[in-house]
Amino acid sequence: MNEPNHLRRIVIAAIILSLIATPPPQLIRIAARAGFDLVDLRLSPATPTDTIYATEERLALCRQLFPLLRDLDLKVWDVEIIRLKDETDPHDHLPLMEAVVEASPFPVYASGGVTSMQDLRALEHRGLAAAVIGMALYTGALDPVVVAGEFGE
């Protein structure tokens, strides 16, 4: 293991955890001043004290953040945008996913809540590179032969 890289990861993790309550625009500016190339954006609450953004607020925030990222020459590594619950309709979040696809230099993947061919088609239409569908395959909600037939290369 390369010790400097290992140590850097520990320092980065400590910084991220200490700034967990920092609003995304401020976090981006801090990351740029600190010399980072990549940022993770948390737009979905992970702790009881995190800000809760409505879907429309998240979309507006993304549209505000992405020009800032471009101006500061930062790239998005990860976006935590949607916490899926039983009452969550993943289709409500497709415009937000599309905005993330437009802003990220990396392929964007959906993970969680994908349960139908309609879901996969909607994600593909929005430009997502892939989707994690393990649970849907395990439960039989998706047929691997059908999925491979339509999306396989």
Backbone hydrogen bonds in HBPLUS format (Angstrom, degrees):
<---DONOR---> <-ACCEPTOR-->    atom                        ^
c    i                          cat <-CA-CA->   ^        H-A-AA   ^      H-
h    n   atom  resd res      DA  || num        DHA   H-A  angle D-A-AA Bond
n    s   type  num  typ     dist DA aas  dist angle  dist       angle   num
A0006-HIS N   A0002-ASN O   2.96 MM   4  6.17 160.5  2.00 156.5 162.9     1
A0007-LEU N   A0003-GLU O   2.77 MM   4  5.94 168.8  1.78 163.5 165.6     2
A0008-ARG N   A0004-PRO O   2.85 MM   4  6.01 155.3  1.91 144.6 152.1     3
A0009-ARG N   A0005-ASN O   2.95 MM   4  6.23 154.1  2.02 147.8 153.6     4
A0010-ILE N   A0006-HIS O   3.13 MM   4  6.50 153.7  2.20 147.3 154.2     5
A0011-VAL N   A0007-LEU O   2.94 MM   4  6.25 161.3  1.97 155.1 160.1     6
A0012-ILE N   A0008-ARG O   2.81 MM   4  6.04 163.6  1.84 153.7 158.5     7
A0013-ALA N   A0009-ARG O   2.88 MM   4  6.06 161.9  1.91 147.7 152.6     8
A0014-ALA N   A0010-ILE O   2.97 MM   4  6.21 156.1  2.03 147.5 153.9     9
A0015-ILE N   A0011-VAL O   2.92 MM   4  6.20 157.0  1.98 151.8 158.2    10
A0016-ILE N   A0012-ILE O   2.88 MM   4  6.14 166.2  1.90 157.0 160.4    11
A0017-LEU N   A0013-ALA O   2.96 MM   4  6.14 166.0  1.98 151.1 154.8    12
A0018-SER N   A0014-ALA O   2.95 MM   4  6.07 149.0  2.05 142.8 151.5    13
A0019-LEU N   A0015-ILE O   3.02 MM   4  6.19 128.6  2.30 143.1 156.3    14
A0019-LEU N   A0016-ILE O   3.17 MM   3  5.20 138.7  2.35  97.1 108.7    15
A0022-THR N   A0019-LEU O   2.89 MM   3  5.26 164.8  1.91 120.4 125.2    16
A0026-GLN N   A0023-PRO O   3.05 MM   3  5.52 117.0  2.46 115.2 129.6    17
A0027-LEU N   A0023-PRO O   2.97 MM   4  6.17 159.3  2.01 155.8 162.2    18
A0028-ILE N   A0024-PRO O   2.96 MM   4  6.13 156.7  2.02 154.9 159.7    19
A0029-ARG N   A0025-PRO O   3.15 MM   4  6.45 158.0  2.20 144.9 150.2    20
A0030-ILE N   A0026-GLN O   2.96 MM   4  6.22 157.5  2.01 151.5 157.9    21
A0031-ALA N   A0027-LEU O   2.90 MM   4  6.11 160.7  1.93 149.5 154.8    22
A0032-ALA N   A0028-ILE O   3.00 MM   4  6.22 155.3  2.06 148.0 154.4    23
A0033-ARG N   A0029-ARG O   2.99 MM   4  6.24 164.6  2.02 149.7 153.6    24
A0034-ALA N   A0030-ILE O   2.93 MM   4  6.11 144.4  2.06 146.6 156.8    25
A0036-PHE N   A0031-ALA O   2.95 MM   5  5.31 158.3  2.00 162.0 156.7    26
A0035-GLY N   A0032-ALA O   3.08 MM   3  5.20 155.2  2.14 103.2 111.0    27
A0075-LYS N   A0037-ASP O   2.95 MM  38  6.27 162.7  1.98 150.8 156.2    28
A0039-VAL N   A0075-LYS O   2.92 MM  36  6.39 138.7  2.09 154.1 167.2    29
A0077-TRP N   A0039-VAL O   2.80 MM  38  5.63 173.0  1.81 152.5 154.9    30
A0041-LEU N   A0078-ASP O   2.84 MM  37  6.29 161.0  1.87 156.2 160.2    31
A0080-GLU N   A0041-LEU O   2.78 MM  39  6.16 167.1  1.80 168.5 171.5    32
A0043-LEU N   A0080-GLU O   2.63 MM  37  5.71 160.1  1.66 158.9 166.4    33
A0050-ASP N   A0047-THR O   3.12 MM   3  5.40 162.6  2.15 113.1 118.4    34
A0057-GLU N   A0054-ALA O   2.95 MM   3  5.10 115.9  2.37 100.7 117.1    35
A0058-ARG N   A0054-ALA O   2.90 MM   4  6.24 154.9  1.96 159.3 167.2    36
A0059-LEU N   A0055-THR O   3.05 MM   4  6.33 159.5  2.09 150.9 156.0    37
A0060-ALA N   A0056-GLU O   2.98 MM   4  6.21 162.3  2.01 147.4 152.3    38
A0061-LEU N   A0057-GLU O   2.80 MM   4  5.95 154.4  1.87 146.5 154.4    39
A0062-CYS N   A0058-ARG O   2.87 MM   4  6.10 157.8  1.92 149.5 155.1    40
A0063-ARG N   A0059-LEU O   3.03 MM   4  6.30 160.4  2.07 148.2 153.4    41
A0064-GLN N   A0060-ALA O   3.00 MM   4  6.25 134.4  2.21 138.7 151.2    42
A0064-GLN N   A0061-LEU O   3.08 MM   3  4.97 127.2  2.37  92.6 106.9    43
A0065-LEU N   A0061-LEU O   2.76 MM   4  5.98 154.9  1.82 152.5 160.1    44
A0066-PHE N   A0062-CYS O   2.96 MM   4  5.96 165.7  1.98 158.8 159.9    45
A0069-LEU N   A0065-LEU O   2.83 MM   4  6.14 155.5  1.89 157.8 165.7    46
A0070-ARG N   A0066-PHE O   3.04 MM   4  6.27 159.8  2.08 146.2 151.2    47
A0071-ASP N   A0067-PRO O   2.84 MM   4  6.08 161.9  1.87 151.0 155.9    48
A0072-LEU N   A0068-LEU O   2.98 MM   4  6.17 146.8  2.09 147.1 155.6    49
A0074-LEU N   A0069-LEU O   2.91 MM   5  5.00 168.6  1.92 146.2 148.2    50
A0073-ASP N   A0070-ARG O   3.12 MM   3  4.92 156.9  2.18  99.9 106.8    51
A0088-THR N   A0085-LYS O   3.01 MM   3  5.16 159.3  2.05 110.5 117.3    52
A0092-ASP N   A0089-ASP O   2.89 MM   3  5.71 156.3  1.95 127.3 133.5    53
A0093-HIS N   A0090-PRO O   2.99 MM   3  5.53 157.3  2.04 114.9 122.0    54
A0094-LEU N   A0091-HIS O   3.36 MM   3  5.37 172.7  2.37 106.3 108.4    55
A0097-MET N   A0093-HIS O   3.04 MM   4  6.38 157.5  2.10 154.9 161.8    56
A0098-GLU N   A0094-LEU O   2.94 MM   4  6.16 155.4  2.00 152.8 159.6    57
A0099-ALA N   A0095-PRO O   3.03 MM   4  6.31 150.3  2.12 142.0 149.3    58
A0100-VAL N   A0096-LEU O   3.05 MM   4  6.40 152.0  2.13 147.9 155.3    59
A0101-VAL N   A0097-MET O   2.96 MM   4  6.25 156.5  2.01 149.1 155.5    60
A0102-GLU N   A0098-GLU O   3.04 MM   4  6.32 157.3  2.09 148.6 154.0    61
A0103-ALA N   A0099-ALA O   3.18 MM   4  6.38 140.7  2.34 139.2 149.0    62
A0103-ALA N   A0100-VAL O   3.11 MM   3  5.14 125.7  2.42  95.5 109.5    63
A0104-SER N   A0100-VAL O   2.98 MM   4  6.03 141.8  2.13 154.6 163.4    64
A0129-ALA N   A0108-VAL O   2.76 MM  21  5.45 142.3  1.90 147.8 160.4    65
A0110-ALA N   A0130-ALA O   3.04 MM  20  6.52 156.0  2.10 141.8 146.8    66
A0132-VAL N   A0110-ALA O   2.79 MM  22  6.24 158.2  1.84 159.1 166.0    67
A0120-LEU N   A0116-SER O   3.16 MM   4  6.57 160.0  2.20 147.8 152.0    68
A0121-ARG N   A0117-MET O   2.85 MM   4  6.11 161.2  1.89 154.3 159.5    69
A0122-ALA N   A0118-GLN O   2.94 MM   4  6.10 158.1  1.98 148.5 154.4    70
A0123-LEU N   A0119-ASP O   2.97 MM   4  6.23 156.4  2.03 152.0 158.3    71
A0124-GLU N   A0120-LEU O   2.92 MM   4  6.13 161.1  1.96 149.7 155.2    72
A0125-HIS N   A0121-ARG O   2.86 MM   4  6.02 158.4  1.90 148.1 154.4    73
A0126-ARG N   A0122-ALA O   3.16 MM   4  6.36 137.9  2.34 136.7 146.8    74
A0126-ARG N   A0123-LEU O   3.14 MM   3  5.14 127.9  2.43  94.5 107.9    75
A0128-LEU N   A0123-LEU O   3.09 MM   5  5.53 156.2  2.15 156.0 149.1    76
A0127-GLY N   A0124-GLU O   2.95 MM   3  5.12 158.7  2.00 107.4 114.0    77
A0137-LEU N   A0133-ILE O   2.97 MM   4  6.24 150.4  2.05 156.6 165.7    78
A0138-TYR N   A0134-GLY O   2.85 MM   4  6.05 161.3  1.88 152.1 158.1    79
A0139-THR N   A0135-MET O   2.85 MM   4  5.99 159.3  1.90 152.9 156.9    80
A0141-ALA N   A0136-ALA O   2.85 MM   5  4.86 115.0  2.28 145.2 156.9    81
A0142-LEU N   A0136-ALA O   3.05 MM   6  5.38 154.4  2.12 126.6 123.3    82
A0140-GLY N   A0137-LEU O   3.20 MM   3  5.06 141.7  2.35  94.7 105.8    83
A0146-VAL N   A0143-ASP O   3.08 MM   3  5.34 117.7  2.49 104.6 119.2    84
A0147-VAL N   A0143-ASP O   2.96 MM   4  6.23 165.9  1.98 161.7 166.2    85
A0148-ALA N   A0144-PRO O   2.90 MM   4  5.95 165.9  1.92 143.4 148.0    86
A0149-GLY N   A0145-VAL O   2.90 MM   4  5.96 148.4  2.00 138.8 148.0    87
A0150-GLU N   A0146-VAL O   3.11 MM   4  6.35 149.2  2.21 147.3 153.5    88
A0151-PHE N   A0147-VAL O   2.81 MM   4  5.84 166.6  1.83 160.2 164.9    89
A0152-GLY N   A0148-ALA O   2.79 MM   4  4.42 140.1  1.94 119.7 126.5    90
